[in-house]
Amino acid sequence: MEIIIITRHQGMVNYLAAQGITGQVIAHVSAPDQVRGAHVYGAIPLHLAALAASVTVVDMPTLPAEMRGQDLTAEQMTQYGATMSPYCVRRL
């Protein structure tokens, strides 16, 4: 099944690659068909997540508030406790 990585951050792409995850990288979803049936890595709105086979987000529980919104390297992501959490979202 197709893997789509949704991010504007090269560090995220590098982090995922270090975990053995590669795929098409896009900055944002411009059409629902881009994610329909795919395994998505990144943050997307729920109405689009419901179209994907799965959505995996990367959480960094120890990321300091002042580092939020910054471009991080894969090494920094690991330093701040990056973990992947998969979800299956469906519309009710």
Secondary structure, 3 states (H helix, E strand, C coil): CCEEEECCCHHHHHHHHHCCCCCEEECCCCCHHHCCCCEEEECCCHHHHCCCCEEEEEECCCCCHHHCCCCCCHHHHHHCCCEEEEECCCCC
